[in-house]
Amino acid sequence: MEAKSKTGPHPQHTDWSRVPVEVLDDGTERQMIVGERVMVCRLRFAPRVVTPAHEHPHEQITLVERGRVLFTVGEEQREASAGDVLHFPPGSWHGATMLEEEVVLIDIFSPIREDFLKNGS
């Protein structure tokens, strides 16, 4: 099943229940809504899943929808929970460790993460 929802040249309205779900190798679920210059990913993580620290050329904003996460931000560790928002400028070193409950994150990227599209097709 295709794991993304590509928007057309006209405004779109949908809800997450209609966006295909891609299951990644670690069991994480990812949904994607892709525009021309921006993409939104909704990720559902099991407790204690670790996303290793990394950097990329994309600007990223992360909204914590559910759960608690220990983020690596540069050299610091920061705990975030539902309602928190993090901004990672391009090239920022960051990673995340889910704590003892399921976590749902909304990641917004600009430009589009082409590497995510290749994995999802």
C-alpha positions in Angstrom: 0.0 0.0 0.0 1.3 3.5 -0.8 2.4 5.2 2.3 1.9 8.8 1.4 -0.9 11.2 0.4 0.3 13.6 -2.3 -1.6 16.8 -2.5 -2.7 18.3 -5.8 -2.6 21.9 -7.0 -5.9 22.6 -5.2 -6.5 22.9 -1.4 -7.1 19.5 0.2 -9.0 18.5 3.3 -8.5 15.0 4.9 -8.1 13.4 8.3 -5.4 11.0 9.5 -7.7 8.0 9.3 -7.7 8.4 5.5 -3.9 8.6 5.1 -2.2 5.3 4.4 0.0 3.9 7.1 3.6 2.6 6.4 5.1 0.3 9.0 8.9 0.8 9.3 11.5 -1.8 10.2 11.3 -1.0 14.0 7.5 -1.2 14.0 7.0 2.5 13.9 4.0 3.6 11.9 4.4 6.6 9.6 1.8 8.6 7.6 2.7 11.3 5.2 0.9 14.2 3.6 3.1 15.7 0.9 2.8 19.2 -0.6 5.0 20.9 -3.2 7.5 22.3 -0.7 6.5 20.9 2.7 5.5 17.6 4.1 3.8 16.5 7.3 4.5 13.1 8.9 2.5 11.5 11.7 4.6 8.9 13.5 3.4 6.4 16.1 6.2 4.9 18.3 6.1 2.0 20.7 7.5 2.7 24.2 11.3 2.9 24.4 12.0 3.1 20.7 15.1 5.1 20.0 15.7 7.3 16.9 19.5 7.7 16.8 20.8 11.3 16.8 21.3 12.6 13.2 21.2 15.7 11.1 19.7 16.6 7.8 19.5 19.6 5.5 15.7 19.9 6.1 14.1 22.4 8.5 11.9 20.4 11.0 9.2 21.3 13.4 8.0 18.5 15.7 4.8 18.6 17.7 4.3 16.0 20.4 0.7 14.8 20.1 0.8 12.0 22.7 3.3 10.6 25.2 6.7 11.6 26.6 10.0 11.8 24.7 13.6 12.5 25.7 15.0 14.5 22.8 18.7 15.0 22.1 19.1 18.5 20.9 22.8 19.3 20.1 24.6 18.4 23.3 21.5 18.6 25.5 18.8 16.2 26.6 15.2 17.7 26.8 12.1 15.9 27.9 9.0 16.9 25.9 5.3 15.8 26.3 2.0 16.3 24.6 1.5 19.9 23.5 5.2 20.7 23.2 6.8 21.9 20.0 10.4 21.6 18.9 12.1 23.4 16.0 15.2 22.0 14.4 16.9 24.3 11.9 18.7 22.7 8.9 21.8 20.8 10.0 20.7 20.5 13.7 21.9 17.4 15.6 18.9 15.7 17.1 17.4 12.4 18.1 14.7 11.0 20.3 14.1 8.2 22.9 10.4 7.4 23.6 9.8 6.9 27.3 7.4 4.4 28.9 4.3 5.0 26.8 3.3 5.1 23.2 4.3 8.3 21.5 2.7 10.1 18.5 4.7 12.9 16.9 3.8 15.2 14.0 7.0 16.2 12.0 6.8 19.0 9.5 9.7 19.2 7.0 10.7 21.7 4.4 11.9 21.0 1.8 10.2 17.6 1.3 12.2 14.5 2.6 12.7 12.8 -0.7 14.4 9.9 1.2 11.1 9.2 2.9 9.2 9.0 -0.4 11.7 6.5 -1.9 11.3 4.2 1.1 7.5 4.5 1.0 7.1 3.6 -2.7 
